Amino acid sequence: MLSDIKKFFEEKLQLNEPDVQATNTGIEYATAALLIELAKSDFEEDELERQLIVAMLRDTFSIDGDDLDELITRAETASADASDLFQFTSLINEHYSNEQKILLLENFWKVAYADGRLDKYEETFIRKIAGLLHLPAAEFSKTKMRVKESLEG
């Protein structure tokens, strides 16, 4: 499994020759892995959450077909093998602006609410990620309320 992840980074991120495309691929991978981790955090598989994650990745990064399938497969493997979230959040911290991090936080809340309820483990996971992304605690709460209100309205 670890060799698959290393191979992914070598092939897709071209670690010896960094460029814009390589950075974008790494961000896609990190984002996908975190969204998958969030979906697993309540210990229930929910098809609505999965569909929303696929749609978010497709729309956010303008990828589809085999590329999207490969991204999700690799991210699921990395998510299962990861001992911590730092490997994903550090990449996001390097390349995302504060506004992009807030949009990502909004997407986390949308996934958490996709099944019609917010599980305490999902909320804890999002709080942890918000902290690792260096977002203020107030942003965690504001974003949560903004997404909740948009879904109720």
C-alpha positions in Angstrom: 0.0 0.0 0.0 2.7 2.5 0.9 4.5 1.7 -2.4 1.3 2.6 -4.2 1.2 6.0 -2.5 4.9 6.6 -3.2 4.3 5.6 -6.8 1.4 8.0 -7.0 3.5 10.9 -5.7 6.4 10.0 -8.0 4.1 9.7 -11.1 1.6 12.4 -10.4 3.5 14.9 -8.4 6.8 14.6 -10.2 8.7 15.3 -6.9 11.9 15.9 -8.8 10.4 18.4 -11.1 7.9 20.6 -9.3 5.5 22.6 -11.4 2.0 24.0 -11.2 0.3 20.9 -12.4 2.1 18.8 -9.8 1.1 21.1 -7.0 -2.5 21.0 -8.2 -2.5 17.2 -8.3 -1.2 17.1 -4.7 -3.9 19.5 -3.5 -6.6 17.4 -5.2 -5.2 14.3 -3.6 -5.0 15.9 -0.1 -8.5 17.4 -0.4 -9.9 14.0 -1.5 -8.2 12.1 1.3 -9.6 14.6 3.9 -13.1 14.5 2.5 -13.0 10.7 2.6 -11.7 10.7 6.2 -14.6 13.0 7.1 -17.1 10.6 5.6 -15.6 7.7 7.5 -15.5 9.6 10.8 -19.0 8.7 11.9 -18.4 5.0 11.2 -21.2 4.8 8.7 -21.0 4.7 4.9 -23.5 7.0 3.4 -24.1 7.1 -0.4 -25.2 10.7 -0.3 -21.9 11.7 1.3 -20.0 9.7 -1.2 -21.9 11.3 -4.1 -21.4 14.8 -2.7 -17.6 14.2 -2.3 -17.4 13.0 -5.9 -19.3 16.0 -7.2 -17.2 18.4 -5.1 -13.9 16.9 -6.4 -15.3 17.0 -10.0 -16.5 20.5 -9.8 -13.7 22.0 -7.7 -10.8 20.5 -9.7 -12.5 20.1 -13.1 -11.6 16.4 -13.4 -13.8 13.4 -14.3 -13.8 10.0 -15.7 -10.7 7.8 -15.1 -8.8 10.7 -13.5 -11.5 11.2 -10.9 -11.8 7.5 -10.2 -8.0 7.1 -9.8 -7.9 10.1 -7.5 -10.6 8.7 -5.3 -9.0 5.2 -5.2 -5.6 6.6 -4.3 -7.1 8.9 -1.7 -9.1 6.0 -0.1 -5.9 4.0 0.1 -4.0 6.8 1.6 -6.8 7.6 4.0 -6.8 3.9 5.2 -3.0 3.9 5.6 -2.6 7.4 7.1 -1.4 7.5 10.7 -2.2 11.2 11.0 -3.8 14.1 8.9 -0.7 16.3 8.9 0.5 14.9 5.6 -2.7 16.2 4.0 -3.2 19.4 5.9 0.4 20.5 5.5 0.1 20.4 1.7 -3.1 22.4 1.9 -1.5 25.0 4.2 1.4 25.4 1.7 -0.8 26.1 -1.3 -4.3 27.3 -0.2 -5.1 30.9 0.6 -7.2 31.6 3.7 -10.3 32.0 1.5 -9.7 28.6 -0.2 -9.3 27.0 3.3 -12.7 28.5 4.3 -14.3 27.1 1.1 -12.8 23.7 2.0 -14.2 24.0 5.5 -17.6 24.8 4.0 -17.4 21.7 1.9 -16.6 19.6 5.0 -19.8 20.9 6.6 -21.8 20.1 3.5 -20.5 16.5 3.6 -21.2 16.3 7.3 -24.8 17.4 6.8 -25.4 15.4 3.6 -27.2 12.6 5.5 -29.5 15.1 7.3 -27.7 15.0 10.6 -24.5 16.1 12.1 -22.7 13.3 14.0 -20.5 14.3 17.0 -17.5 12.5 15.4 -17.9 14.5 12.2 -18.0 17.8 14.1 -14.9 16.7 16.1 -13.1 15.8 12.8 -13.9 19.2 11.2 -12.8 21.1 14.3 -9.5 19.2 14.2 -9.0 19.9 10.5 -9.9 23.6 11.0 -7.2 23.8 13.7 -4.6 22.0 11.5 -5.4 24.5 8.7 -4.8 27.4 11.1 -8.3 28.7 10.9 -9.6 30.7 13.8 -12.2 29.0 16.1 -14.6 31.7 15.2 -14.4 30.7 11.5 -15.2 27.1 12.5 -18.5 28.3 14.1 -19.4 30.9 11.5 -18.9 28.5 8.6 -20.9 25.8 10.3 -23.8 28.2 10.9 -23.6 29.6 7.3 -23.8 26.1 5.8 -26.5 24.9 8.2 -28.7 27.9 7.4 -28.2 27.5 3.6 -29.3 23.9 3.9 -32.4 24.7 6.0 -33.4 27.6 3.8 
